[in-house]
Amino acid sequence: MTQAIIELGDNEDRVLNIVKGKYGFRNKSDAVNFVITKFEEEILEPELRPEYAEKLAKIINQKGTRFKSVEALRKSIKNA
């Protein structure tokens, strides 16, 4: 496990204390890890995550369905 000494401003410290209290963490380290995990899940672009690459590979390898016309496609969608 990596250890780091970080400097927080007053506002950042308050936010970290709120996260710590809201989720019942024992210390600020747990709160920081939680915030980092949430950042990774919600903000990082999905193509940077390995599970997205796997999902994309499956989609690319799928067989498509060809339709002779737009009407045939609409009929297929209506019947589904």
Summary of the structure (lengths in Angstrom):
residues: 80
radius of gyration: 23.1
end to end distance: 51.3
largest distance: 64.4
contacts: 133
relative contact order: 0.06
helix: 66%
strand: 0%
